Amino acid sequence: MNKLIALVGVAAMIGVGTIAAATPATAAPWGYNHGYGRPYYGRGYYGRGYYPGAAIGAGILGFAAGAAIAGAAANNSAGWRAHVADCSDAYRSYDPRSDTYLGYDGLRHRCAL
């Protein structure tokens, strides 16, 4: 379940970064000179060109967030394996699928080790 949550988180980060990179900076179409009414065909408005720095930064940030989420899920998996090993050692009737053991009263109890 944690891996699924991590994968959904990574997919969401990638999706946000992709949408941010694909969204135009202004609503004006290409070649429109922002208020002067005539098209331009140069490097951009007052010599400014297209610089994809924000898109690259969003991609790096999304990758870092995904790596952090995946690392947390991997650490949680190691903790679960240790929990299962401890409960298996403590209770002979331990069932790792339900995380319960059969008590002396005949009922299933959650392992709280």
Helices and strands as residue ranges (DSSP letters): H 2-22, G 45-47, H 53-90, E 100-102, E 108-110
